[in-house]
Amino acid sequence: MDKSLTTVLPSCTIAAGETSTLASCTEMSCSRSTQLIYTINATFNAAATLGLVVYFFTSVDNSTYDSIAWDSWNVENVRQVGYSGADLSWMFGETVTAQAGGTGVVTNWTLDSGTWAGDDAAGNIHLSSLTGTWTNGQTLSGGTSGCAATQSTVTTANAHTSTYYPTTPTPMYIKARVHNLDTTQSITLCSLGAVAQTI
């Protein structure tokens, strides 16, 4: 079996509220594929609050594509906030509340220095559904873990990678469009690739 990577959408900027065109997308021919996986890379602006959606369109002849999307894939906006002096490990899916009034849901974190046991753990928390105000030097509180830490950086843009695994029968040809849900900020370095395993 052969596995090959196709760049479906080359690295580009998608302006606020805009959508890439079907014409700018390379089609995936799935006639001999037994598995198809898409991966998107995108950098969300630090001020953006919404993510993106990838819409998949199908064709039987690679000429006329359906007017309505066959499937879609929602990718949340994930940004990062630095922390220091943390006393307990963060938990996946917990809500972190900032003293200044912001909230966010933990999708991942790094431990770059210190230890939880030593009450000096430091790194970055990756957060989705970010709302409100986040201010350096103020307290961050984990809603489930009980972690207490100090915010050590401003909210920053995050280079985000997500993978999509279609689970339904694969059409003959697929093209994609990427839609920026945020109407105030651009997405940069946005690219979409696909790996097809063929027999």
PyMOL commands that set and color helices and strands:
alter all, ss='L'
color gray80, all
select helices_A, chain A and resi 22-24
alter helices_A, ss='H'
color red, helices_A
select strands_A, chain A and resi 2-14+28-29+33-44+52-59+71-75+78-86+95-98+103-109+121-131+139-142+148-151+158-164+173-180+187-198
alter strands_A, ss='S'
color yellow, strands_A
deselect
rebuild
show_as cartoon
